[in-house]
Amino acid sequence: MRLSKMCVPYVRSSGPVEKSAGQPSWRIAAAFAMTAVLCACSTTPQNVGQIGAVKGVLGGVTGDEPLAVQTARDVLSSGGTAADAAVALYATMTVTKPSSAGIGGGGVCVVHDRMAKKIEVLDFWPRPGTKTADGQTHTAVPGVPRGLYALSARYGRLQWGQLIASAEQDARFGTPLSRSLKMDLDSARDKVLSTPSLAQTYSRNGKLLEVGDRVEQLGLGALLTSLRVKGPGDFYNGGLALQIVNAVQNAGGTLTLADLNNYKPVWREATAVKSGNESLYFTHAPKSATGTGAITGEGAVVDVLNRYLADIDNAPANSAVGGRSGFVVVDLAANAVACETTMNEPFGVGVGVTAFGLDLASGDVAEPLVGPVLKINPNVSEFYYGIAGTDTPAGATAEIAKIAEDLVGTGSAANVGQNAKGVSSVNFISCPGSVPPHPESCRFVADPAGGGMAVGR
């Protein structure tokens, strides 16, 4: 199994030393030295990759889909990093909540790695496909396969295939329909029933499935098998890429082989806002130069939150009102990942590759309004807070208000008006005592409106 870090014996040479008659042989000395090395390495579980490898405190996960959250928790239990758990969570959501996290969509994450002392943004947002004929449905270039692979490659410990295998099995053998996905199906009922690929999966005899009904997706399972075995290369550059492009164009979508070939996720520096000894890290700076003044208080955080509220007030007409979700993962070492997922609209635009269960996000791409946020002490690389949500105008407003109440002060968001535009769900992890010193201080909260779950410690 590939590990990102290995324990290697360190031997210091001090020159030749005369050996006395009573001195142990070099073989015995070496054995003692190796024993010491192995003891020093004992903080890394010896059976990494197996559930239960980590004993005691694991960290925590919160998100909008229970099975995906449980899968991420199992990865933490197996000795995986927060990045590993995030990859497995997102991969599972492509099966259990494709309404907002399908393979044909994308996302953006704020990532903290304690060993590297880095906080950076991974941007794998879907990008508009290229129009090649009149009358085409505007579809997006998928960012999920390369985005998740980039996260795994840079900050993961477990093998890529292991992180995808659970989602692959879920698709092939089926999972019970969750309340979270059922809410999305009900809200997009007309689209689901009028789109053949969606209707085939989520309806029987013209009626939508109910909570608990089993959902099997053999085509999607085959696609996940390809991603598990070959990585994302075939999806973007190989024979699979050509099949996807031909199928999308035949279905009237905008996607070319060059679109897939040229898609690359982007790593960039996070936007940091000082808050005492800690900093809040955003995916991007607010566009508005001045804020609304709705958040009361003083300091840089208040100023930035008010500017984000101004961005929401001035949001473009194509701002997503659904088809988005958010999750947060933290491990015991204080590595943390907060992500926003998107299909740009619920279940995308209903155009894709039916044989692979692939539906593409809308090509009318709307940028994140706020995005996920982490609070980290950059001096000692300790985790304090992570939050992510649906990031619709309603969800983004709720997220800003929650950040203010939790980090600025109770009552500081009292003047923030409720925004009714779009689905609103906000999930967060709060550790006032910080991780790793005080994981017992953590709260793991999933918004009931999202139908998800939070697990921790």
N, C-alpha and C positions, 0 to 999 in steps of 0.2 A: 504494500500500500504506500502511495506517495505521501510523504509528510513535508510540510513546508519548512520545518526546522528539525534538526537532529542534534543529539548530544555527541560531541567528539572529544575524546580525551585530550587534555593539554598537558604536555610534559616540558618542564623547564630544565635545561641543561646547565649544570654548574661546573663542568669540567671533570676530569678524571678524579676518582676518589679511591683511596686504598681500601681494599676489602680486608676486614679483620677475620680471624678464624671463627668468631662467634656470630658473624653477620649472616642473616638469612640469604639464601640464594636469590638471584635476580628473578627467577621464575615465581617464587613465593611473593617477592615484593611486587611484581607485576600483577599478580592475582589480587593482592590487597588494593592496589591502585585501581584496577578495573572495578572491584566491588564498590570502592568509593565513588567512582564515576557513575555507576548504575544507580547508586543511592541518590546522587545529586540530580539524576535525570528522572527521579520517581514522580515528579509532578506531572509528567506526561503519561497518561494512561497506557498501560502495557498492551491492552486489547482495543486500541483505537479503531473505530469503525463498527464496533458492536454496541448495540443498545445496552446501557448499564455500565459502560466503560468508565464513566465519570460518576463518582459517588458523592452524595450530598448536594450542595448548591450547584445548580447548572447555569443560572441566568434566567432569562425569560423571553416570552414572545407575546405579541398582541397583533391581531389582524381581523379581517372581516369574514374569514371562512374557517370554521372549526377544524376540519380535517387537515387543512394546510398548516394551521397553527400547531396541531398535534405532531405532524410530520417534522416541522422545524424543531419542536421540543425533543423529538427522538434523535435528531441530528446532534443537538447539544449534548444529549445523554451519551452519544457515541463518541464524544471527544471532538466533534466538529467545532469550527469557529462560528462566530456570528454570521460571517459571510457565507459559510457553508449552509447554515440554517436558512439564510435568506434565499439562497439559490433553490434549495429544496422546497421552501414555502411557495415561491413564485411558480416553480415548475408544477407543483400540485394545483395551484390556483388555475393554471391553464386548462386543467381538467374539471375542477370543481367550481370555479367561478370565472368562466371565460367571458362573461358579460363585461367584466372590467379588467381582466388580466389574461387574455388569450395570447397564444403564440404570435398571432398576427398583429399584436400591439407593441407596446414599449413601456418605458418607465424612466425614472430618475431616482437616484439614491444618494444619501449622504453617508459616508463610510468613515468610521474611526478605527484605526489599527494601533493598538497600544505599543506593540513591539517596534513598529516603524515610526511611532510618534507622528502619525499623519492623520489629517482629517481632510478628505477630498470628496468631490462629486463625481459620480459615474452617470453620464447622460447617454441613455439609449432610447430616447424619445422617438416615436415613429415619425418618419419624414414623408412628405407628399410624393406619390409615385408620378412617373412621367406620362403625360397624355400623348397618345399616338394616333388617336382618331376622334372624330366628333361623336358626341353622344355617349362617351364612356362615363362610368361611375367612378368618382374620384376615390381611389383607394390609397392606402399608405404602404410604405416600405417597412416590413416588420423589423423591430429592433431587439426582441426578446432573446433569441438564441445567442447572438454574439454578445449581448449585454450581460446575460447570466454567465456565459463562459469567461468573459473578461473579469467579472467579480470573483469567480472561482479561481482563476489562474493567478490573480494578484494576491488575494487574501485568504484563500481556502487552504484547508489541511487535508480533507478527504478527497478521494478520487471523484472526478466529474461524473463518471458513469453511476457511481453509488448515489449521487445526489438526484439523478434523473430517474433512477429505477423505480422508486416508489410511485411517482406520477405515471410512469409507463404502465405499471401494474394496475393502478386505479382506472386508467382509461380502458385497458383490455378486459379486466374482470368486472368492472363496474363499481360504483359507489352510490350510497343512498343520497337522494336529492336533499340538500341542506335547506334550512329556512332562509339562509342568506341568498342563495341562488333562486329560490322560489319567489322571493320578493322582487328580484330583478326580472324574472320571467313574467310575473303578473304586471309589472309596470310597462313591459315591452310586449304585451300579449299580441297585438296586431302584427308587429314585425316578426315575432317568432313564428306565428302560425302561417304567415304569408311567405316566409323564406324556406324553401324546401329542405335545405340542409339542417336548419334549426328545428323545423317542425318534425323532421324524422327522428331527431334525437330527443326532443323535449315534449312531445305530445303523443297521445294515443287516441285514435278515432276522433280527431279534431278537438281534443281537450288537453290542456296543459297537464303535465305530470304534477303530482302532489308531493309534499314533504315525505321523505322516506322511500319513495319509488326509486327503483334501481336504474341508474343511467350507465349504459355501456357505450364506449366510443372507440370502436376497433380501428377506424382510420386514423384517429388521433394517436392511438396506441402505437401504430406502425410508424408515424412521424416521430414520436418520442423515442422509439427504438433506434431509428436512424440517428437522432441527436445523441443518444447515449453511446452508441457504438462508434460513430464517425465524428462526433463533435459537430459544430455548426458549419464546417467547411463545405460539405455537400449541399447544405441548405442555401448557401450564398454563392457558391462557385462551381458546383458540380452538376451531375446529371439531375439531381433532385431540384436544383435551382431552375433548370430548363423546364422541367415538368410543371413547377409552380407557376412560372411566368406564362407558359402556354395556356394553362387552365384558367388563370386569372384573366388573361386577355380574351379567351373564348367566352368567359362569363361577363365580359364588358368592363373589366376593371383596368385601372392605370398602373401597370407595373412592367418594367423592362428588365432584361438580364443585367444591364448596366446598373440599374437601381440596386439590385441585390449585390452585385459584385463590389460596388463602391460604398456600401453601407458600412460605417465603422462607428462603434461607440466611442465616446470622448471622455477622457479623464481631465478634470480641471480643478482648480483651487476653489474651495468653498468660500462663501461670503461670511466673514466673521464679524460678530458684534459683541463688544466687550460687556460683561456683566459681572462686576466684582473681579474675583480671581478667575472666574470662568468666562467662557465665550459661547454665544449661540452661533451655530453654523447653519446657514441657509444654502439652498441650491443656486440662488441668484439674488442680486440686490433688487430692491423695489425700484420700479421705473419712475414713480412719482417723486418730484423734488420736495414736495411738502405733504404733510399728513392731514388727516381729518380732525385730529384733536379729540377723538372719541375715547381713546385710552388715556386715563389720567395718571399723572406722576411725572417723574423727571428721569433724564438719562438717555443714553443711546438706544437702549432696548425699546423704551416708550416711543421714541422718535421713529424708529424703523417700523414698529408694529403699526403705527398710525399711517405711515407711508404705504404699507401693504394694504391697509383698509382703503386708502385712496385708489390704489391699483384696482381693487375689487369694484369700487364704485365706477371706475372708468373701464371696466372689462370690455373687451371687444364682443361684438354680437355673436361670434361663433364660440364663445366660451362654453366649455362642456357643462351640461347640466346632469350628466350621468356617465356611466361607463368608466368610472375611476374608483380606485381603492387605495388604502394605505396600510402599511404594517411597520412594526419596529421589532428588532431583535437585539438583545445584549447577552454576551456570555460572561462567565465568571471573571475572565481576565480584563473585562471592560472594553473589549472589542464590541462595536455596535454598528448596526446598519438600520437606517430608516428609509423607506422607499415609498414612492407613489407609482401606481400602475395606471395604464390608460388604454382604452380602445377608442377614445375620442367621442364615442357615443355608445350606448348599451349594445353589446354584441357586435360592435363594428357596423359595417354597412351591408352585411349579408352577401358579400361577394368574396370568393376565395377558392379553395380547392376541396371540394366535397369528399374526394377519395381519401384525403388526409385529415378531415375534420378541421381544416384551417380556414378560419374567417378573418378577413383583414380589417384593421381599424380604418376609420374614415380618413380620407386624404385631406379633409378640411381640418388641418391640424391646429389645435389651440394650445398655446404654451401654458405651463403651470402658473397659477396665480400666486401661490405661496410655496407649495412643495413641502417635503419633509424637513424636519429640523432636529438637530442634536445639540445638547448642552454638554460641553466637555471642559475640564480644566486642562489646558494645553501644557502646563508646566509639569504636572505629574501624570498626565494622561488618564485621568479618572472620569468616569461617566456619571452624569447627574440626571439627564432628562432626554427623552426622545418622543417625537410626536409626528403623526402622519394621518392624512384623511383623504376624503373624496376630492377635495380641492375644486369643487364647483363653487360658484359665488356663495352659496349657502354654506358649504363645507369649509371653504377657506375663511369665511367670517367666523364660524364657530371655532376653527383652529386658532385664529389670532386671539379671540376672546379667551380661550382656554390657556394659551401661553401667558397672556397678561395676568389672569387670575392666579396662575400657579407660580409665576416667576417675578412678576412686578408687585403684586399684592392683592389681597381680597378686596373686591369692590372696584378695582381699577378698570374693569371692562363693563361697569354698570351702564355706561352711556352708549355701548355698542348696540345698534339696532339689529334685530333679527332679519336675516336675509332669507327669502323664501325661494330663491332661484336655484333649483337643482337638489339632488340628493345630498344629505348631510350626514356624515359619519366621521368621527375623530377618535383615533386610538392612541394611547400614550403609555409610557413607562416613566415613572418618577422615582428617583432614588436620592432623597435629600442628603443622606449621609455619604453618598457616592459609592461606586463600585470601582475597585474591589474591596476597600476597607470595610464597608458596611452594607452588604447585600440585604441584610435583614430590614433595612430602611425602605426597600423598594415596594412600590405599588404597580401592579400590572392591570391596565384597564382597557376593556374593549367596549366601544359604544354600542349599547343595545340596539340602536337604530340600524347598525350594520349587520346584525345577526351573527356576529363573530364570536371570538373567544380569546381570553388572555390566560396564560399559564406562566408561573414563575417560581423561582427558588427550588 
